[in-house]
Amino acid sequence: MAVFEGDEAEDLVTVVVSHDPNQAALLKGLLEDHGLVVATPGLEHRAMLGMAGSFVRIPIKVPRRDKAEAEALLAALDTEDPEEDEGDDALPEEAPRQRRIALFAACAMTFGTGHFYVRENAAGLLLLVLEAVSLSLLCAGEPLGGVVVFGCVLADIGGSLRAVRRQERGQPKLSRVSQVLRTLPAVAVASALTFGVLLLLPEQQEPPASAPMPMPPTPPEPIEPYPLGDFPFEPREPAEPPYEEPPP
């Protein structure tokens, strides 16, 4: 890795800025193969953050004296052959991988991470706020919050895949205002469709409460007679007659 100190570090100029660590490493290797000294501050941090670091800018810098040569090499790299690249038949090899990553981020991680991955940070931040507020409403007992959460996820999926498609075609990234103006209607439409689907689902009917069954009458307990000669008490002896004095 090249180390620049003193005036040499101050004399570096940026020839290109990348958000993809793989692309930045590729361009750095290309320039170094032609004998240029290249500095890529932030490359290691961007690679460590993975998908969460899509906002990190990786400037590719060279000494000022080599700026013209570096720009010429990069311009030659960007030159396209019209016979080899026509229509949609020559999409980049990274396109399917980017679509899979954007789809996974939008479905599994949610909170606008699909847009963060494709570097549409304004739309990602909007989806993050909307989904956080909707989750708070859902936890507070408002069922419409769950509908908006599902709408945010659908909008994140569709918007991130469209952004990957624009990158495949070489179209410029949308401005922040355009990202917000496209994301808000997408969330509204997706939430409305989710609500409509929920209304079409058959409601689960609770079974009617059955009347309690009457209890059968309890039969009286039979009274067993005492056997003959068996008394619950002992017979008393006859009382003696009162004492009378004999006549004189």
GROMACS elastic network, one bead per residue, 0.5 to 0.9 nm:
[ bonds ]
;  ai    aj funct       b0    kb
    1    38     6  0.86244   500
    1    39     6  0.79572   500
    2    37     6  0.69266   500
    2    38     6  0.69524   500
    2    39     6  0.65387   500
    3     9     6  0.83417   500
    3    39     6  0.79807   500
    4     7     6  0.83555   500
    4     8     6  0.57954   500
    4    10     6  0.85476   500
    4    12     6  0.88826   500
    4    39     6  0.83983   500
    5     8     6  0.57073   500
    5     9     6  0.51120   500
    5    10     6  0.80881   500
    6     9     6  0.56326   500
    6    10     6  0.67889   500
    6    11     6  0.89950   500
    7    10     6  0.50714   500
    7    11     6  0.61485   500
    8    11     6  0.51343   500
    8    12     6  0.68621   500
    8    63     6  0.73995   500
    9    12     6  0.57088   500
    9    63     6  0.81910   500
   10    13     6  0.84569   500
   10    63     6  0.89655   500
   11    62     6  0.85050   500
   11    63     6  0.59052   500
   11    64     6  0.58761   500
   11    65     6  0.87459   500
   12    39     6  0.83602   500
   12    61     6  0.58691   500
   12    62     6  0.53611   500
   12    64     6  0.56446   500
   12    65     6  0.89576   500
   12    67     6  0.89139   500
   13    60     6  0.82633   500
   13    61     6  0.51902   500
   13    62     6  0.56680   500
   13    63     6  0.61309   500
   13    64     6  0.57027   500
   13    67     6  0.71798   500
   14    17     6  0.73762   500
   14    59     6  0.60635   500
   14    60     6  0.55856   500
   14    62     6  0.66118   500
   14    63     6  0.87991   500
   14    64     6  0.88636   500
   14    67     6  0.82149   500
   15    59     6  0.76310   500
   15    60     6  0.60305   500
   15    61     6  0.59286   500
   15    62     6  0.72224   500
   15    67     6  0.68195   500
   15    68     6  0.89804   500
   15    70     6  0.71735   500
   15    71     6  0.64037   500
   15    74     6  0.87227   500
   16    58     6  0.85647   500
   16    59     6  0.60727   500
   16    60     6  0.54997   500
   16    61     6  0.75327   500
   16    71     6  0.84217   500
   16    74     6  0.86287   500
   17    24     6  0.80907   500
   17    57     6  0.65511   500
   17    58     6  0.55510   500
   17    60     6  0.59913   500
   17    61     6  0.88448   500
   18    21     6  0.74451   500
   18    23     6  0.70515   500
   18    24     6  0.59644   500
   18    56     6  0.87821   500
   18    57     6  0.60705   500
   18    58     6  0.51092   500
   18    59     6  0.63607   500
   18    60     6  0.77354   500
   19    22     6  0.89955   500
   19    23     6  0.80351   500
   19    24     6  0.76847   500
   19    46     6  0.81657   500
   19    53     6  0.86383   500
   19    54     6  0.62462   500
   19    55     6  0.71404   500
   19    56     6  0.62794   500
   19    57     6  0.52221   500
   19    58     6  0.58521   500
   19    59     6  0.86933   500
   19   119     6  0.81063   500
   20    23     6  0.53043   500
   20    24     6  0.61919   500
   20    25     6  0.86764   500
   20    43     6  0.88835   500
   20    46     6  0.80994   500
   20    47     6  0.85791   500
   20    54     6  0.75591   500
   20    56     6  0.89041   500
   20    57     6  0.84856   500
   20    58     6  0.78031   500
   21    25     6  0.60618   500
   21    26     6  0.84914   500
   21    43     6  0.60616   500
   21    44     6  0.81369   500
   21    46     6  0.64497   500
   21    47     6  0.59306   500
   21    58     6  0.75413   500
   22    25     6  0.51910   500
   22    26     6  0.61577   500
   22    27     6  0.87138   500
   22    47     6  0.84401   500
   23    26     6  0.50029   500
   23    27     6  0.61847   500
   23    28     6  0.84999   500
   24    27     6  0.52213   500
   24    28     6  0.60635   500
   24    29     6  0.85663   500
   24    40     6  0.76882   500
   24    43     6  0.74612   500
   24    58     6  0.70201   500
   24    59     6  0.82341   500
   24    60     6  0.72390   500
   25    28     6  0.50418   500
   25    29     6  0.61078   500
   25    30     6  0.85856   500
   25    40     6  0.83769   500
   25    43     6  0.79063   500
   26    29     6  0.51830   500
   26    30     6  0.62245   500
   26    31     6  0.88199   500
   27    31     6  0.62942   500
   27    32     6  0.85745   500
   27    60     6  0.81427   500
   27    74     6  0.79419   500
   28    31     6  0.53219   500
   28    32     6  0.61336   500
   28    33     6  0.85712   500
   28    37     6  0.88932   500
   28    38     6  0.62964   500
   28    39     6  0.78944   500
   28    40     6  0.75949   500
   28    60     6  0.71834   500
   29    32     6  0.50725   500
   29    33     6  0.60432   500
   29    34     6  0.88100   500
   29    38     6  0.86454   500
   30    33     6  0.52123   500
   30    34     6  0.67881   500
   30    73     6  0.84168   500
   30    74     6  0.88096   500
   31    34     6  0.52990   500
   31    35     6  0.68037   500
   31    36     6  0.55538   500
   31    37     6  0.75612   500
   31    38     6  0.70774   500
   31    70     6  0.67038   500
   31    73     6  0.74699   500
   31    74     6  0.84151   500
   32    35     6  0.50805   500
   32    37     6  0.60540   500
   32    38     6  0.66229   500
   33    36     6  0.72865   500
   34    73     6  0.88345   500
   36    62     6  0.73624   500
   36    63     6  0.85134   500
   36    66     6  0.71178   500
   36    69     6  0.87203   500
   36    70     6  0.77485   500
   37    61     6  0.85979   500
   37    62     6  0.61128   500
   37    63     6  0.72548   500
   37    66     6  0.84962   500
   38    60     6  0.68491   500
   38    61     6  0.57385   500
   38    63     6  0.77879   500
   39    59     6  0.81219   500
   39    60     6  0.60005   500
   39    61     6  0.51012   500
   39    62     6  0.63825   500
   39    63     6  0.89890   500
   40    43     6  0.58550   500
   40    44     6  0.87430   500
   40    58     6  0.63324   500
   40    59     6  0.58069   500
   40    61     6  0.63095   500
   41    44     6  0.78141   500
   41    45     6  0.86816   500
   41    57     6  0.89701   500
   41    58     6  0.63676   500
   41    59     6  0.65621   500
   41    60     6  0.75925   500
   41    61     6  0.83874   500
   42    45     6  0.52578   500
   42    46     6  0.60616   500
   42    47     6  0.86284   500
   42    56     6  0.74448   500
   42    57     6  0.72202   500
   42    58     6  0.55561   500
   42    59     6  0.77680   500
   43    46     6  0.52073   500
   43    47     6  0.62560   500
   43    48     6  0.87210   500
   43    56     6  0.87569   500
   43    57     6  0.84830   500
   43    58     6  0.58777   500
   43    59     6  0.85111   500
   44    47     6  0.51796   500
   44    48     6  0.62617   500
   44    49     6  0.88197   500
   45    48     6  0.50977   500
   45    49     6  0.63054   500
   45    50     6  0.88752   500
   45    53     6  0.81618   500
   45    56     6  0.83002   500
   46    49     6  0.52927   500
   46    50     6  0.65016   500
   46    51     6  0.88034   500
   46    52     6  0.87275   500
   46    53     6  0.55908   500
   46    54     6  0.75361   500
   46    55     6  0.87616   500
   46    56     6  0.61264   500
   46    57     6  0.80932   500
   46    58     6  0.77758   500
   47    50     6  0.54752   500
   47    51     6  0.88015   500
   47    53     6  0.78574   500
   48    53     6  0.80992   500
   49    52     6  0.55399   500
   49    54     6  0.82609   500
   50    53     6  0.56347   500
   50    54     6  0.75247   500
   51    54     6  0.58708   500
   51   101     6  0.86245   500
   51   105     6  0.83683   500
   51   113     6  0.82004   500
   51   116     6  0.79042   500
   51   117     6  0.57499   500
   52    55     6  0.78351   500
   52   113     6  0.77605   500
   52   116     6  0.74217   500
   52   117     6  0.71838   500
   53    56     6  0.55050   500
   53    57     6  0.89817   500
   53   116     6  0.84555   500
   53   117     6  0.80615   500
   54    57     6  0.79731   500
   54   116     6  0.62861   500
   54   117     6  0.55431   500
   54   118     6  0.73277   500
   54   119     6  0.58580   500
   54   121     6  0.87030   500
   55   116     6  0.73856   500
   55   117     6  0.83504   500
   55   119     6  0.63754   500
   55   120     6  0.88911   500
   55   121     6  0.73677   500
   61    64     6  0.88183   500
   61    67     6  0.85642   500
   62    65     6  0.81363   500
   62    66     6  0.63180   500
   62    67     6  0.62975   500
   62    70     6  0.76140   500
   63    66     6  0.54655   500
   63    67     6  0.65230   500
   64    67     6  0.51943   500
   64    68     6  0.82928   500
   65    68     6  0.75009   500
   65    69     6  0.85292   500
   66    69     6  0.54061   500
   66    70     6  0.61232   500
   66    71     6  0.86580   500
   67    70     6  0.51642   500
   67    71     6  0.61312   500
   67    72     6  0.85720   500
   68    71     6  0.52138   500
   68    72     6  0.61657   500
   68    73     6  0.87206   500
   69    72     6  0.50919   500
   69    73     6  0.62911   500
   69    74     6  0.87229   500
   70    73     6  0.51517   500
   70    74     6  0.62443   500
   70    75     6  0.85475   500
   71    74     6  0.50902   500
   71    75     6  0.59726   500
   71    76     6  0.85113   500
   72    75     6  0.50485   500
   72    76     6  0.61482   500
   72    77     6  0.85856   500
   73    76     6  0.51424   500
   73    77     6  0.62506   500
   73    78     6  0.87922   500
   74    78     6  0.62975   500
   74    79     6  0.87991   500
   75    78     6  0.51026   500
   75    79     6  0.63585   500
   76    79     6  0.52243   500
   76    80     6  0.87258   500
   77    80     6  0.80798   500
   80    83     6  0.88051   500
   80    84     6  0.79371   500
   80    85     6  0.70298   500
   81    84     6  0.54181   500
   81    85     6  0.61195   500
   81    86     6  0.88314   500
   82    85     6  0.51648   500
   82    86     6  0.61912   500
   83    86     6  0.65790   500
   84    89     6  0.89212   500
   84    90     6  0.71785   500
   85    88     6  0.81247   500
   85    89     6  0.71157   500
   85    90     6  0.50986   500
   85    91     6  0.80950   500
   86    89     6  0.62820   500
   86    90     6  0.63738   500
   87    90     6  0.68613   500
   87    91     6  0.84171   500
   87   169     6  0.87665   500
   88    91     6  0.58612   500
   88   168     6  0.87924   500
   88   169     6  0.79436   500
   90    93     6  0.85878   500
   91    94     6  0.83642   500
   91    95     6  0.68913   500
   91   168     6  0.61579   500
   91   169     6  0.76760   500
   92    95     6  0.54914   500
   92    96     6  0.84059   500
   92   168     6  0.65877   500
   93    96     6  0.69043   500
   93    97     6  0.79030   500
   94    97     6  0.53083   500
   94    98     6  0.60939   500
   94    99     6  0.86842   500
   94   168     6  0.89676   500
   95    98     6  0.51048   500
   95    99     6  0.61966   500
   95   100     6  0.86948   500
   95   164     6  0.72207   500
   95   165     6  0.80150   500
   95   167     6  0.86061   500
   95   168     6  0.66036   500
   96    99     6  0.51288   500
   96   100     6  0.62744   500
   96   101     6  0.87001   500
   97   100     6  0.51576   500
   97   101     6  0.62106   500
   97   102     6  0.85842   500
   98   101     6  0.51261   500
   98   102     6  0.60304   500
   98   103     6  0.84703   500
   98   117     6  0.88366   500
   98   118     6  0.83887   500
   98   161     6  0.87207   500
   98   164     6  0.69180   500
   99   102     6  0.51213   500
   99   103     6  0.60401   500
   99   104     6  0.85135   500
   99   160     6  0.81640   500
   99   161     6  0.61461   500
   99   164     6  0.65374   500
   99   165     6  0.85071   500
  100   103     6  0.51210   500
  100   104     6  0.60757   500
  100   105     6  0.85287   500
  101   104     6  0.50944   500
  101   105     6  0.60367   500
  101   106     6  0.85385   500
  101   114     6  0.80008   500
  101   117     6  0.80976   500
  102   105     6  0.51454   500
  102   106     6  0.61075   500
  102   107     6  0.85866   500
  102   113     6  0.78867   500
  102   115     6  0.76313   500
  102   116     6  0.89592   500
  102   117     6  0.64479   500
  102   118     6  0.72896   500
  102   156     6  0.89753   500
  102   157     6  0.73833   500
  102   160     6  0.61571   500
  102   161     6  0.67487   500
  102   164     6  0.81835   500
  103   106     6  0.52381   500
  103   107     6  0.61229   500
  103   108     6  0.83276   500
  103   114     6  0.67178   500
  103   156     6  0.86784   500
  103   157     6  0.59500   500
  103   158     6  0.87662   500
  103   160     6  0.76320   500
  103   161     6  0.72748   500
  104   107     6  0.52717   500
  104   108     6  0.56200   500
  104   109     6  0.74479   500
  104   110     6  0.88472   500
  104   114     6  0.77797   500
  104   157     6  0.88245   500
  105   108     6  0.55192   500
  105   109     6  0.51096   500
  105   110     6  0.63386   500
  105   112     6  0.82266   500
  105   113     6  0.55347   500
  105   114     6  0.50400   500
  105   115     6  0.87507   500
  105   117     6  0.77197   500
  105   157     6  0.85542   500
  106   109     6  0.59250   500
  106   111     6  0.74924   500
  106   112     6  0.64643   500
  106   113     6  0.56939   500
  106   115     6  0.78348   500
  106   153     6  0.63658   500
  106   154     6  0.81635   500
  106   155     6  0.89605   500
  106   156     6  0.57230   500
  106   157     6  0.53974   500
  106   160     6  0.78756   500
  107   110     6  0.55649   500
  107   113     6  0.89653   500
  107   114     6  0.82173   500
  107   153     6  0.66146   500
  107   154     6  0.83586   500
  107   156     6  0.83407   500
  107   157     6  0.71439   500
  109   112     6  0.81573   500
  109   113     6  0.65043   500
  109   114     6  0.83535   500
  110   113     6  0.57198   500
  110   114     6  0.72706   500
  110   127     6  0.87645   500
  110   128     6  0.81369   500
  110   131     6  0.85221   500
  110   152     6  0.82547   500
  110   153     6  0.61237   500
  110   156     6  0.76288   500
  111   114     6  0.82456   500
  111   124     6  0.73222   500
  111   125     6  0.81598   500
  111   126     6  0.89881   500
  111   127     6  0.59628   500
  111   129     6  0.78597   500
  111   130     6  0.84091   500
  111   131     6  0.61509   500
  111   132     6  0.75753   500
  111   152     6  0.78499   500
  111   153     6  0.75360   500
  111   156     6  0.82161   500
  112   115     6  0.55323   500
  112   116     6  0.63823   500
  112   117     6  0.88192   500
  112   121     6  0.86181   500
  112   123     6  0.73410   500
  112   125     6  0.66496   500
  112   126     6  0.76526   500
  112   127     6  0.50126   500
  112   128     6  0.53085   500
  112   129     6  0.89311   500
  112   131     6  0.84257   500
  112   152     6  0.78327   500
  112   153     6  0.75938   500
  112   155     6  0.88430   500
  112   156     6  0.57860   500
  112   157     6  0.87988   500
  112   160     6  0.89469   500
  113   117     6  0.60181   500
  113   118     6  0.86932   500
  113   121     6  0.89962   500
  113   124     6  0.63061   500
  113   125     6  0.88717   500
  113   127     6  0.87587   500
  113   128     6  0.81875   500
  113   156     6  0.77616   500
  113   160     6  0.88894   500
  114   117     6  0.52052   500
  114   118     6  0.66277   500
  114   119     6  0.87843   500
  114   120     6  0.87823   500
  114   124     6  0.73242   500
  114   156     6  0.59026   500
  114   157     6  0.66085   500
  114   159     6  0.80259   500
  114   160     6  0.53416   500
  114   161     6  0.82608   500
  115   118     6  0.51801   500
  115   119     6  0.61444   500
  115   120     6  0.51078   500
  115   121     6  0.63537   500
  115   122     6  0.83929   500
  115   123     6  0.63806   500
  115   125     6  0.86008   500
  115   127     6  0.87741   500
  115   156     6  0.64656   500
  115   157     6  0.83394   500
  115   159     6  0.69932   500
  115   160     6  0.50535   500
  115   161     6  0.87822   500
  115   163     6  0.79766   500
  116   120     6  0.56496   500
  116   121     6  0.51627   500
  116   122     6  0.84389   500
  116   123     6  0.79840   500
  116   124     6  0.53586   500
  116   125     6  0.80580   500
  116   160     6  0.84650   500
  117   120     6  0.75696   500
  117   121     6  0.84137   500
  117   124     6  0.88403   500
  117   160     6  0.79409   500
  118   121     6  0.81735   500
  118   160     6  0.63651   500
  118   161     6  0.86555   500
  118   163     6  0.65179   500
  118   164     6  0.66619   500
  118   167     6  0.88220   500
  119   122     6  0.86997   500
  119   124     6  0.84850   500
  119   163     6  0.88092   500
  119   173     6  0.84815   500
  120   123     6  0.57651   500
  120   124     6  0.63297   500
  120   125     6  0.88288   500
  120   160     6  0.82133   500
  120   163     6  0.80035   500
  120   173     6  0.76827   500
  120   174     6  0.75714   500
  120   175     6  0.85193   500
  120   176     6  0.77479   500
  120   179     6  0.71450   500
  121   125     6  0.59673   500
  121   126     6  0.85028   500
  121   176     6  0.79323   500
  121   179     6  0.85968   500
  122   125     6  0.52128   500
  122   126     6  0.62834   500
  122   127     6  0.87455   500
  122   175     6  0.85953   500
  122   176     6  0.54663   500
  122   177     6  0.80238   500
  122   179     6  0.63456   500
  122   180     6  0.66189   500
  123   126     6  0.50987   500
  123   127     6  0.62374   500
  123   128     6  0.85502   500
  123   156     6  0.85358   500
  123   159     6  0.86510   500
  123   176     6  0.74669   500
  123   178     6  0.89217   500
  123   179     6  0.52570   500
  123   180     6  0.55164   500
  123   181     6  0.88894   500
  123   182     6  0.83278   500
  123   183     6  0.62037   500
  123   184     6  0.87514   500
  124   127     6  0.51827   500
  124   128     6  0.60872   500
  124   129     6  0.87639   500
  124   156     6  0.77853   500
  124   179     6  0.89230   500
  124   183     6  0.89953   500
  125   129     6  0.63107   500
  125   130     6  0.86520   500
  126   129     6  0.53157   500
  126   130     6  0.62014   500
  126   131     6  0.85756   500
  126   180     6  0.71757   500
  126   183     6  0.79198   500
  126   184     6  0.83241   500
  127   130     6  0.50788   500
  127   131     6  0.59239   500
  127   132     6  0.83763   500
  127   152     6  0.61373   500
  127   153     6  0.83391   500
  127   155     6  0.83812   500
  127   156     6  0.73756   500
  127   183     6  0.79134   500
  127   184     6  0.86954   500
  127   187     6  0.84588   500
  128   131     6  0.53823   500
  128   132     6  0.61304   500
  128   133     6  0.86847   500
  128   152     6  0.85849   500
  129   132     6  0.51864   500
  129   133     6  0.61921   500
  129   134     6  0.85497   500
  130   133     6  0.52917   500
  130   134     6  0.60934   500
  130   135     6  0.85932   500
  130   148     6  0.79489   500
  130   149     6  0.77544   500
  130   152     6  0.73408   500
  131   134     6  0.50064   500
  131   135     6  0.60485   500
  131   136     6  0.85791   500
  131   145     6  0.85441   500
  131   148     6  0.72094   500
  131   149     6  0.52754   500
  131   150     6  0.86298   500
  131   151     6  0.89234   500
  131   152     6  0.63338   500
  131   153     6  0.83611   500
  132   135     6  0.51829   500
  132   136     6  0.63313   500
  132   137     6  0.88225   500
  132   149     6  0.82958   500
  133   136     6  0.50860   500
  133   137     6  0.63754   500
  133   138     6  0.87015   500
  133   145     6  0.79878   500
  133   149     6  0.89094   500
  134   137     6  0.50663   500
  134   138     6  0.61435   500
  134   139     6  0.86279   500
  134   142     6  0.88521   500
  134   144     6  0.79887   500
  134   146     6  0.66494   500
  134   147     6  0.83412   500
  134   148     6  0.61435   500
  134   149     6  0.58610   500
  135   139     6  0.61357   500
  135   140     6  0.85274   500
  135   145     6  0.60638   500
  135   146     6  0.68346   500
  135   148     6  0.86416   500
  135   149     6  0.67782   500
  136   139     6  0.51650   500
  136   140     6  0.62351   500
  136   141     6  0.89046   500
  136   142     6  0.88235   500
  136   145     6  0.76324   500
  137   141     6  0.65238   500
  137   142     6  0.53389   500
  137   143     6  0.77561   500
  137   144     6  0.78885   500
  137   145     6  0.52470   500
  137   146     6  0.81453   500
  138   141     6  0.52443   500
  138   143     6  0.56878   500
  138   144     6  0.71299   500
  138   146     6  0.57523   500
  138   149     6  0.89208   500
  139   142     6  0.72205   500
  139   143     6  0.88044   500
  139   145     6  0.83613   500
  140   143     6  0.89002   500
  141   145     6  0.85296   500
  142   145     6  0.57891   500
  142   146     6  0.79152   500
  143   146     6  0.56346   500
  143   147     6  0.71044   500
  144   147     6  0.50199   500
  144   148     6  0.64582   500
  144   149     6  0.87082   500
  144   195     6  0.82954   500
  145   148     6  0.52319   500
  145   149     6  0.62396   500
  145   150     6  0.87768   500
  146   150     6  0.62959   500
  146   151     6  0.85759   500
  147   150     6  0.52786   500
  147   151     6  0.62269   500
  147   152     6  0.87582   500
  147   190     6  0.88683   500
  147   191     6  0.57169   500
  147   192     6  0.81748   500
  147   194     6  0.62861   500
  147   195     6  0.63264   500
  148   152     6  0.61116   500
  148   153     6  0.86553   500
  148   187     6  0.74501   500
  148   188     6  0.80136   500
  148   190     6  0.81581   500
  148   191     6  0.52911   500
  148   192     6  0.86058   500
  148   194     6  0.84277   500
  148   195     6  0.89184   500
  149   152     6  0.51346   500
  149   153     6  0.64315   500
  149   154     6  0.88144   500
  149   191     6  0.80079   500
  150   153     6  0.51399   500
  150   154     6  0.63184   500
  150   155     6  0.86479   500
  150   187     6  0.89391   500
  150   190     6  0.77807   500
  150   191     6  0.68244   500
  150   194     6  0.73156   500
  151   154     6  0.51324   500
  151   155     6  0.60922   500
  151   156     6  0.85014   500
  151   186     6  0.80575   500
  151   187     6  0.52533   500
  151   188     6  0.71621   500
  151   189     6  0.76842   500
  151   192     6  0.79077   500
  151   193     6  0.82442   500
  151   194     6  0.68973   500
  152   155     6  0.50615   500
  152   156     6  0.60252   500
  152   157     6  0.86100   500
  152   183     6  0.89553   500
  152   186     6  0.82674   500
  152   187     6  0.54241   500
  152   188     6  0.86356   500
  152   190     6  0.74852   500
  152   191     6  0.75988   500
  153   156     6  0.50512   500
  153   157     6  0.62542   500
  153   158     6  0.87504   500
  153   187     6  0.84356   500
  153   190     6  0.87927   500
  154   157     6  0.51328   500
  154   158     6  0.62488   500
  154   159     6  0.84719   500
  154   186     6  0.83523   500
  154   187     6  0.75552   500
  154   190     6  0.63512   500
  154   191     6  0.85438   500
  155   158     6  0.52336   500
  155   159     6  0.58289   500
  155   160     6  0.83003   500
  155   183     6  0.68811   500
  155   184     6  0.87455   500
  155   186     6  0.54820   500
  155   187     6  0.53964   500
  155   188     6  0.88748   500
  155   189     6  0.87067   500
  155   190     6  0.66084   500
  156   159     6  0.52595   500
  156   160     6  0.59065   500
  156   161     6  0.84161   500
  156   183     6  0.82592   500
  156   186     6  0.88153   500
  156   187     6  0.84817   500
  157   160     6  0.55036   500
  157   161     6  0.62316   500
  157   162     6  0.86658   500
  158   161     6  0.53368   500
  158   162     6  0.62038   500
  158   163     6  0.86655   500
  158   186     6  0.85157   500
  159   162     6  0.51492   500
  159   163     6  0.61787   500
  159   164     6  0.87557   500
  159   182     6  0.84077   500
  159   183     6  0.74056   500
  159   186     6  0.82526   500
  160   164     6  0.63137   500
  160   165     6  0.86592   500
  161   164     6  0.51122   500
  161   165     6  0.62740   500
  161   166     6  0.87516   500
  162   166     6  0.62652   500
  162   167     6  0.86891   500
  163   166     6  0.50625   500
  163   167     6  0.62985   500
  163   168     6  0.86760   500
  163   173     6  0.77897   500
  163   174     6  0.86312   500
  164   167     6  0.50439   500
  164   168     6  0.62279   500
  164   169     6  0.87855   500
  165   168     6  0.50278   500
  165   169     6  0.64265   500
  165   170     6  0.87360   500
  165   171     6  0.87896   500
  166   169     6  0.51614   500
  166   170     6  0.62324   500
  166   171     6  0.51965   500
  166   172     6  0.74151   500
  166   173     6  0.77100   500
  167   171     6  0.58232   500
  167   172     6  0.73473   500
  167   173     6  0.76721   500
  168   171     6  0.76905   500
  171   174     6  0.89176   500
  172   175     6  0.89864   500
  174   177     6  0.80677   500
  174   178     6  0.58938   500
  174   179     6  0.61050   500
  175   178     6  0.51883   500
  175   179     6  0.61846   500
  175   180     6  0.87909   500
  176   179     6  0.50580   500
  176   180     6  0.63575   500
  176   181     6  0.86535   500
  177   180     6  0.52488   500
  177   181     6  0.61211   500
  177   182     6  0.85721   500
  178   181     6  0.50374   500
  178   182     6  0.60268   500
  178   183     6  0.84326   500
  179   182     6  0.52758   500
  179   183     6  0.60311   500
  179   184     6  0.87098   500
  180   183     6  0.50986   500
  180   184     6  0.61359   500
  180   185     6  0.89208   500
  181   184     6  0.58254   500
  181   185     6  0.70590   500
  181   186     6  0.89644   500
  182   185     6  0.59945   500
  182   186     6  0.63931   500
  182   187     6  0.89520   500
  183   186     6  0.50320   500
  183   187     6  0.61705   500
  183   188     6  0.86560   500
  184   187     6  0.52503   500
  184   188     6  0.62944   500
  184   189     6  0.87322   500
  185   189     6  0.60261   500
  185   190     6  0.84237   500
  186   189     6  0.52336   500
  186   190     6  0.60249   500
  186   191     6  0.84369   500
  187   190     6  0.51648   500
  187   191     6  0.59617   500
  187   192     6  0.84739   500
  188   191     6  0.51953   500
  188   192     6  0.61153   500
  188   193     6  0.86460   500
  189   192     6  0.50848   500
  189   193     6  0.61728   500
  189   194     6  0.85860   500
  190   193     6  0.51418   500
  190   194     6  0.61561   500
  190   195     6  0.86182   500
  191   194     6  0.50317   500
  191   195     6  0.61263   500
  191   196     6  0.85701   500
  192   195     6  0.50643   500
  192   196     6  0.61199   500
  192   197     6  0.86254   500
  193   196     6  0.50287   500
  193   197     6  0.61841   500
  193   198     6  0.86407   500
  194   197     6  0.51730   500
  194   198     6  0.63019   500
  194   199     6  0.87563   500
  195   198     6  0.51099   500
  195   199     6  0.63129   500
  195   200     6  0.88341   500
  196   199     6  0.50763   500
  196   200     6  0.63749   500
  196   201     6  0.88946   500
  197   200     6  0.51496   500
  197   201     6  0.64924   500
  198   201     6  0.53245   500
  198   202     6  0.85801   500
  199   202     6  0.78123   500
  199   203     6  0.85717   500
  200   203     6  0.87179   500
  202   205     6  0.88484   500
  205   208     6  0.87961   500
  206   209     6  0.86276   500
  207   210     6  0.86098   500
  210   213     6  0.86009   500
  211   214     6  0.89811   500
  212   215     6  0.88822   500
  214   217     6  0.89646   500
  215   218     6  0.85680   500
  216   219     6  0.89729   500
  218   221     6  0.88588   500
  219   222     6  0.87904   500
  220   223     6  0.89391   500
  224   227     6  0.89881   500
  226   229     6  0.83646   500
  226   230     6  0.63923   500
  226   231     6  0.71916   500
  226   232     6  0.84246   500
  227   230     6  0.54304   500
  227   231     6  0.79950   500
  228   231     6  0.78650   500
  230   233     6  0.85317   500
  231   234     6  0.68017   500
  231   235     6  0.84388   500
  233   236     6  0.89901   500
  236   239     6  0.85969   500
  239   242     6  0.89514   500
  240   243     6  0.86309   500
  241   244     6  0.88024   500
  245   248     6  0.88611   500
